[in-house]
Amino acid sequence: MRVTDVTACGAARLHPLPVPVVGYIPDCQHKYYPKFFSRKELFFRDLGFSRLVKNSAAMFVNARAVKDDLVRFFGADPAKVFAAPFAPVVNEAYLDAGVPDIAEKYRLPERYFMISNQFWMHKDHPTAFRAFAGLGDKRVGLVCTGETSDYRNPAYMGEMERLLRELGIDGRVNIAGFIPKRDQIELMKRCAALVQPSLFEGGPGGGSTWEAVGLGVPCAVSDIPVNREIDSDSVTFFRAGDHGDLRDKMERLLDAPKPRPTRDELVRRSAVNRRRYGASLFEVVAG
């Protein structure tokens, strides 16, 4: 089978193919947050998604929540939509010592939280910033990695910078932006916890939570339905959009740090997850 991805506009050009196609759709965010998209994007996403569902022998998605949305919004046959399990696989090289003095390189204190998301509106950095501002220990830092521009709202980054100043935390928050991958991983390994405040994801916790759980790093994650598919003792859930609840969870993570798995345990879990994920892919092709 041929696997076909879909973007906002690309699938609108999809035509029936002479071979069976496995389609892939990342999420149906535009159905929940149409305000984040232009009219043109909404039109082409609906058209493209519909055509891909119709022309695919099977669909592969990253979460049960996405499967439910394809059935609900695009009439997909549930028997032909396969949802991948939440099965983080760690790159074992990341478990070795990496960049020395990484906290010093990014001007971070001994204890800090981390957000590793693009600065897109649905990632909801404001909730995390307000929660961070309310922490009792003002010596704790926050580092934000990821692309700092949102093509849908070019002014958004400026709004975030103003919010940091209004909250009086601009001196304690490092907007590191897009950084080398190994730097990101080393910052993640050393943080008190990863914070994932996102209002919408196509896979449980998004890529940053997937990596953090694979590394055994504690996470504070919004309780949106797709994130609830995460089954890990590394994860603490908070009410999405509720900065007070997130602040309380961050305080607890500081006061009572979660024990971190050993390297051998992380490798073992990764091997189990690799087999689980491989089995899910085989099910798609065999089906």
C-alpha positions as a LaTeX table, in Angstrom:
\begin{tabular}{lrrr}
\hline
Residue & $x$ (\AA) & $y$ (\AA) & $z$ (\AA) \\
\hline
Met1 & 0.00 & 0.00 & 0.00 \\
Arg2 & 1.01 & 3.56 & $-0.60$ \\
Val3 & 0.90 & 5.94 & 2.37 \\
Thr4 & $-0.40$ & 9.42 & 1.60 \\
Asp5 & $-0.10$ & 12.40 & 3.93 \\
Val6 & $-2.44$ & 15.36 & 3.85 \\
Thr7 & $-1.78$ & 19.03 & 4.44 \\
Ala8 & $-4.19$ & 21.95 & 4.57 \\
Cys9 & $-4.40$ & 22.17 & 0.79 \\
Gly10 & $-2.42$ & 19.27 & $-0.66$ \\
Ala11 & $-5.10$ & 16.59 & $-0.43$ \\
Ala12 & $-7.48$ & 18.70 & $-2.47$ \\
Arg13 & $-5.45$ & 17.60 & $-5.50$ \\
Leu14 & $-5.71$ & 13.91 & $-4.61$ \\
His15 & $-7.09$ & 11.67 & $-7.38$ \\
Pro16 & $-7.92$ & 7.96 & $-7.28$ \\
Leu17 & $-4.71$ & 5.94 & $-7.59$ \\
Pro18 & $-4.10$ & 2.54 & $-9.23$ \\
Val19 & $-2.77$ & 1.13 & $-5.95$ \\
Pro20 & $-4.39$ & 0.92 & $-2.49$ \\
Val21 & $-3.66$ & 4.00 & $-0.39$ \\
Val22 & $-3.20$ & 4.33 & 3.37 \\
Gly23 & $-4.15$ & 7.90 & 4.21 \\
Tyr24 & $-2.81$ & 9.95 & 7.08 \\
Ile25 & $-4.48$ & 13.02 & 8.60 \\
Pro26 & $-2.76$ & 14.73 & 11.56 \\
Asp27 & $-5.84$ & 16.22 & 13.24 \\
Cys28 & $-9.17$ & 17.99 & 12.75 \\
Gln29 & $-8.21$ & 21.13 & 14.63 \\
His30 & $-10.06$ & 23.37 & 12.18 \\
Lys31 & $-13.37$ & 21.83 & 13.25 \\
Tyr32 & $-12.81$ & 22.91 & 16.84 \\
Tyr33 & $-10.92$ & 26.16 & 16.36 \\
Pro34 & $-12.00$ & 27.61 & 12.98 \\
Lys35 & $-10.84$ & 31.04 & 14.19 \\
Phe36 & $-7.26$ & 29.83 & 13.81 \\
Phe37 & $-7.70$ & 29.35 & 10.04 \\
Ser38 & $-8.55$ & 31.46 & 7.03 \\
Arg39 & $-11.66$ & 30.76 & 4.94 \\
Lys40 & $-9.46$ & 29.33 & 2.23 \\
Glu41 & $-7.71$ & 26.98 & 4.65 \\
Leu42 & $-11.04$ & 25.82 & 6.09 \\
Phe43 & $-12.39$ & 25.10 & 2.61 \\
Phe44 & $-9.35$ & 23.18 & 1.43 \\
Arg45 & $-8.97$ & 21.21 & 4.66 \\
Asp46 & $-12.59$ & 20.04 & 4.45 \\
Leu47 & $-12.28$ & 19.22 & 0.76 \\
Gly48 & $-8.92$ & 17.52 & 1.11 \\
Phe49 & $-9.81$ & 15.49 & 4.17 \\
Ser50 & $-13.05$ & 14.29 & 2.57 \\
Arg51 & $-11.27$ & 13.17 & $-0.60$ \\
Leu52 & $-8.52$ & 11.41 & 1.29 \\
Val53 & $-10.98$ & 9.51 & 3.47 \\
Lys54 & $-13.01$ & 8.53 & 0.40 \\
Asn55 & $-10.02$ & 7.40 & $-1.68$ \\
Ser56 & $-8.07$ & 5.56 & 1.02 \\
Ala57 & $-8.28$ & 1.84 & 1.61 \\
Ala58 & $-7.41$ & 2.60 & 5.24 \\
Met59 & $-6.57$ & 5.59 & 7.40 \\
Phe60 & $-3.76$ & 5.83 & 9.98 \\
Val61 & $-3.94$ & 8.44 & 12.76 \\
Asn62 & $-2.01$ & 9.24 & 15.92 \\
Ala63 & $-4.85$ & 9.01 & 18.43 \\
Arg64 & $-8.27$ & 7.54 & 19.09 \\
Ala65 & $-9.58$ & 11.09 & 19.37 \\
Val66 & $-8.57$ & 11.78 & 15.75 \\
Lys67 & $-10.25$ & 8.55 & 14.64 \\
Asp68 & $-13.46$ & 9.64 & 16.36 \\
Asp69 & $-13.26$ & 13.01 & 14.60 \\
Leu70 & $-12.82$ & 11.43 & 11.16 \\
Val71 & $-15.90$ & 9.32 & 11.78 \\
Arg72 & $-17.86$ & 12.27 & 13.12 \\
Phe73 & $-16.90$ & 14.98 & 10.65 \\
Phe74 & $-16.01$ & 13.06 & 7.47 \\
Gly75 & $-18.04$ & 9.88 & 7.65 \\
Ala76 & $-15.03$ & 7.57 & 7.84 \\
Asp77 & $-15.68$ & 3.87 & 8.34 \\
Pro78 & $-14.45$ & 3.12 & 11.90 \\
Ala79 & $-13.26$ & $-0.31$ & 10.78 \\
Lys80 & $-10.89$ & 1.32 & 8.30 \\
Val81 & $-9.34$ & 3.91 & 10.65 \\
Phe82 & $-6.42$ & 2.70 & 12.75 \\
Ala83 & $-5.20$ & 4.71 & 15.74 \\
Ala84 & $-1.59$ & 4.37 & 16.86 \\
Pro85 & $-0.95$ & 3.69 & 20.54 \\
Phe86 & 0.90 & 6.18 & 22.72 \\
Ala87 & 4.22 & 4.36 & 22.61 \\
Pro88 & 7.28 & 6.61 & 23.07 \\
Val89 & 10.54 & 5.21 & 21.75 \\
Val90 & 13.70 & 6.85 & 23.06 \\
Asn91 & 16.86 & 7.38 & 21.06 \\
Glu92 & 19.36 & 5.63 & 23.33 \\
Ala93 & 22.05 & 8.13 & 22.39 \\
Tyr94 & 19.98 & 10.76 & 24.20 \\
Leu95 & 20.38 & 8.84 & 27.44 \\
Asp96 & 24.13 & 9.47 & 27.39 \\
Ala97 & 25.71 & 12.68 & 28.62 \\
Gly98 & 25.26 & 15.38 & 26.03 \\
Val99 & 25.97 & 19.11 & 25.91 \\
Pro100 & 27.93 & 20.12 & 29.03 \\
Asp101 & 26.78 & 23.12 & 31.05 \\
Ile102 & 23.53 & 23.32 & 29.09 \\
Ala103 & 21.73 & 25.31 & 31.79 \\
Glu104 & 24.53 & 27.84 & 31.87 \\
Lys105 & 24.47 & 28.10 & 28.08 \\
Tyr106 & 20.81 & 29.15 & 28.22 \\
Arg107 & 21.19 & 31.24 & 31.38 \\
Leu108 & 18.91 & 29.04 & 33.47 \\
Pro109 & 18.83 & 28.54 & 37.24 \\
Glu110 & 19.27 & 25.16 & 38.89 \\
Arg111 & 15.54 & 24.45 & 38.71 \\
Tyr112 & 13.43 & 25.35 & 35.72 \\
Phe113 & 10.36 & 24.27 & 33.80 \\
Met114 & 10.28 & 23.80 & 30.06 \\
Ile115 & 7.75 & 24.36 & 27.27 \\
Ser116 & 8.77 & 22.87 & 23.95 \\
Asn117 & 6.08 & 23.99 & 21.51 \\
Gln118 & 5.87 & 26.30 & 18.56 \\
Phe119 & 4.40 & 29.66 & 19.49 \\
Trp120 & 1.08 & 28.91 & 17.81 \\
Met121 & $-2.12$ & 30.20 & 19.34 \\
His122 & $-3.61$ & 26.80 & 20.18 \\
Lys123 & $-0.50$ & 25.84 & 22.18 \\
Asp124 & $-1.79$ & 28.22 & 24.89 \\
His125 & 1.44 & 29.66 & 26.26 \\
Pro126 & $-0.54$ & 32.35 & 28.16 \\
Thr127 & $-1.97$ & 29.77 & 30.58 \\
Ala128 & 1.53 & 28.48 & 31.30 \\
Phe129 & 2.95 & 31.99 & 31.72 \\
Arg130 & 0.24 & 32.96 & 34.22 \\
Ala131 & 0.78 & 29.72 & 36.14 \\
Phe132 & 4.52 & 30.30 & 36.24 \\
Ala133 & 4.03 & 33.88 & 37.47 \\
Gly134 & 2.05 & 32.55 & 40.41 \\
Leu135 & 4.70 & 30.15 & 41.69 \\
Gly136 & 5.90 & 30.87 & 45.20 \\
Asp137 & 9.58 & 30.23 & 44.46 \\
Lys138 & 10.75 & 33.12 & 42.28 \\
Arg139 & 14.15 & 31.49 & 41.81 \\
Val140 & 12.66 & 28.93 & 39.43 \\
Gly141 & 13.08 & 29.57 & 35.71 \\
Leu142 & 11.19 & 28.75 & 32.53 \\
Val143 & 12.66 & 28.03 & 29.11 \\
Cys144 & 10.58 & 27.97 & 25.93 \\
Thr145 & 11.90 & 26.27 & 22.81 \\
Gly146 & 10.30 & 26.11 & 19.39 \\
Glu147 & 9.50 & 28.30 & 16.41 \\
Thr148 & 8.45 & 31.80 & 17.47 \\
Ser149 & 6.23 & 32.74 & 14.52 \\
Asp150 & 2.64 & 31.83 & 13.68 \\
Tyr151 & 1.78 & 32.54 & 10.05 \\
Arg152 & $-1.88$ & 32.90 & 11.03 \\
Asn153 & $-1.12$ & 35.71 & 13.45 \\
Pro154 & 2.25 & 37.42 & 12.87 \\
Ala155 & 1.62 & 39.70 & 15.87 \\
Tyr156 & 1.21 & 36.79 & 18.30 \\
Met157 & 4.83 & 36.66 & 19.49 \\
Gly158 & 4.72 & 40.36 & 20.29 \\
Glu159 & 1.57 & 39.76 & 22.33 \\
Met160 & 3.36 & 37.03 & 24.30 \\
Glu161 & 6.32 & 39.30 & 25.03 \\
Arg162 & 3.97 & 42.00 & 26.31 \\
Leu163 & 2.23 & 39.46 & 28.53 \\
Leu164 & 5.56 & 38.43 & 30.05 \\
Arg165 & 6.31 & 42.06 & 30.89 \\
Glu166 & 2.84 & 42.62 & 32.35 \\
Leu167 & 3.25 & 39.55 & 34.56 \\
Gly168 & 6.70 & 40.74 & 35.63 \\
Ile169 & 8.41 & 37.49 & 34.60 \\
Asp170 & 10.19 & 38.53 & 31.42 \\
Gly171 & 13.53 & 38.35 & 33.26 \\
Arg172 & 12.88 & 34.76 & 34.38 \\
Val173 & 11.61 & 33.35 & 31.09 \\
Asn174 & 14.05 & 32.44 & 28.35 \\
Ile175 & 12.49 & 32.37 & 24.88 \\
Ala176 & 15.19 & 30.22 & 23.32 \\
Gly177 & 13.35 & 29.72 & 20.02 \\
Phe178 & 14.41 & 27.07 & 17.54 \\
Ile179 & 17.57 & 25.45 & 18.94 \\
Pro180 & 19.73 & 22.41 & 18.07 \\
Lys181 & 17.92 & 19.15 & 18.76 \\
Arg182 & 20.51 & 17.87 & 21.20 \\
Asp183 & 20.32 & 21.12 & 23.18 \\
Gln184 & 16.56 & 20.70 & 23.40 \\
Ile185 & 16.92 & 17.12 & 24.65 \\
Glu186 & 19.52 & 18.06 & 27.27 \\
Leu187 & 17.35 & 20.91 & 28.53 \\
Met188 & 14.44 & 18.50 & 28.74 \\
Lys189 & 16.43 & 15.89 & 30.66 \\
Arg190 & 17.40 & 18.45 & 33.30 \\
Cys191 & 14.13 & 20.35 & 33.72 \\
Ala192 & 11.92 & 20.01 & 36.79 \\
Ala193 & 9.08 & 19.13 & 34.42 \\
Leu194 & 7.88 & 19.67 & 30.89 \\
Val195 & 4.73 & 21.80 & 30.68 \\
Gln196 & 2.31 & 21.06 & 27.83 \\
Pro197 & $-0.62$ & 23.53 & 28.01 \\
Ser198 & $-1.92$ & 22.90 & 24.48 \\
Leu199 & $-5.64$ & 23.23 & 23.74 \\
Phe200 & $-5.46$ & 20.86 & 20.78 \\
Glu201 & $-3.16$ & 18.09 & 19.57 \\
Gly202 & $-3.28$ & 15.45 & 16.87 \\
Gly203 & $-1.45$ & 12.96 & 19.06 \\
Pro204 & $-1.41$ & 12.45 & 22.84 \\
Gly205 & 0.63 & 15.26 & 24.37 \\
Gly206 & 2.19 & 16.26 & 21.07 \\
Gly207 & 5.79 & 15.55 & 20.15 \\
Ser208 & 7.35 & 17.16 & 23.20 \\
Thr209 & 5.42 & 15.03 & 25.69 \\
Trp210 & 6.16 & 11.93 & 23.62 \\
Glu211 & 9.88 & 12.66 & 23.93 \\
Ala212 & 9.73 & 13.66 & 27.58 \\
Val213 & 7.90 & 10.49 & 28.62 \\
Gly214 & 10.40 & 8.45 & 26.63 \\
Leu215 & 13.17 & 10.12 & 28.63 \\
Gly216 & 11.38 & 9.64 & 31.95 \\
Val217 & 10.90 & 13.38 & 32.46 \\
Pro218 & 7.89 & 14.51 & 34.55 \\
Cys219 & 5.20 & 16.36 & 32.61 \\
Ala220 & 2.28 & 18.65 & 33.45 \\
Val221 & $-0.19$ & 18.17 & 30.61 \\
Ser222 & $-3.57$ & 19.72 & 29.79 \\
Asp223 & $-6.48$ & 17.31 & 30.20 \\
Ile224 & $-7.93$ & 17.61 & 26.70 \\
Pro225 & $-9.38$ & 14.29 & 25.46 \\
Val226 & $-6.49$ & 13.36 & 23.19 \\
Asn227 & $-3.98$ & 13.86 & 26.00 \\
Arg228 & $-6.01$ & 11.58 & 28.26 \\
Glu229 & $-4.86$ & 8.74 & 26.01 \\
Ile230 & $-1.45$ & 9.01 & 27.69 \\
Asp231 & $-0.85$ & 6.18 & 30.13 \\
Ser232 & 2.28 & 7.09 & 32.07 \\
Asp233 & 3.19 & 7.71 & 35.69 \\
Ser234 & 5.39 & 10.56 & 34.43 \\
Val235 & 2.35 & 12.66 & 33.57 \\
Thr236 & 0.26 & 14.93 & 35.81 \\
Phe237 & $-2.90$ & 16.37 & 34.26 \\
Phe238 & $-4.34$ & 19.84 & 34.85 \\
Arg239 & $-7.54$ & 21.45 & 33.64 \\
Ala240 & $-6.93$ & 22.91 & 30.19 \\
Gly241 & $-6.84$ & 26.71 & 30.22 \\
Asp242 & $-6.85$ & 26.87 & 34.04 \\
His243 & $-3.65$ & 28.61 & 35.11 \\
Gly244 & $-4.49$ & 28.23 & 38.80 \\
Asp245 & $-4.74$ & 24.46 & 38.52 \\
Leu246 & $-1.55$ & 24.33 & 36.48 \\
Arg247 & 0.25 & 26.47 & 39.06 \\
Asp248 & $-0.81$ & 24.06 & 41.81 \\
Lys249 & 0.45 & 21.07 & 39.83 \\
Met250 & 3.75 & 22.81 & 39.10 \\
Glu251 & 4.15 & 23.60 & 42.82 \\
Arg252 & 3.63 & 19.92 & 43.64 \\
Leu253 & 6.20 & 18.86 & 41.07 \\
Leu254 & 8.69 & 21.21 & 42.71 \\
Asp255 & 7.86 & 20.16 & 46.27 \\
Ala256 & 7.67 & 16.42 & 45.62 \\
Pro257 & 9.75 & 15.56 & 42.53 \\
Lys258 & 8.72 & 12.38 & 40.76 \\
Pro259 & 11.38 & 9.64 & 40.84 \\
Arg260 & 12.97 & 9.14 & 37.43 \\
Pro261 & 13.38 & 5.73 & 35.81 \\
Thr262 & 16.82 & 4.22 & 35.38 \\
Arg263 & 18.46 & 4.00 & 31.99 \\
Asp264 & 17.79 & 0.25 & 31.86 \\
Glu265 & 14.11 & 0.81 & 32.60 \\
Leu266 & 13.82 & 3.46 & 29.88 \\
Val267 & 15.47 & 1.15 & 27.35 \\
Arg268 & 13.15 & $-1.70$ & 28.36 \\
Arg269 & 10.04 & 0.46 & 28.03 \\
Ser270 & 11.23 & 1.74 & 24.69 \\
Ala271 & 11.65 & $-1.80$ & 23.35 \\
Val272 & 8.13 & $-2.72$ & 24.46 \\
Asn273 & 6.71 & 0.41 & 22.85 \\
Arg274 & 8.58 & $-0.19$ & 19.61 \\
Arg275 & 6.94 & $-3.61$ & 19.31 \\
Arg276 & 3.51 & $-2.14$ & 20.12 \\
Tyr277 & 3.85 & 0.57 & 17.52 \\
Gly278 & 5.17 & $-1.85$ & 14.91 \\
Ala279 & 2.22 & $-4.14$ & 15.52 \\
Ser280 & $-0.19$ & $-1.24$ & 14.97 \\
Leu281 & 1.45 & $-0.43$ & 11.63 \\
Phe282 & 1.29 & $-4.07$ & 10.57 \\
Glu283 & $-2.42$ & $-4.11$ & 11.41 \\
Val284 & $-3.02$ & $-1.21$ & 9.01 \\
Val285 & $-1.20$ & $-2.85$ & 6.10 \\
Ala286 & $-2.61$ & $-6.32$ & 6.76 \\
Gly287 & $-6.12$ & $-4.93$ & 7.07 \\
\hline
\end{tabular}
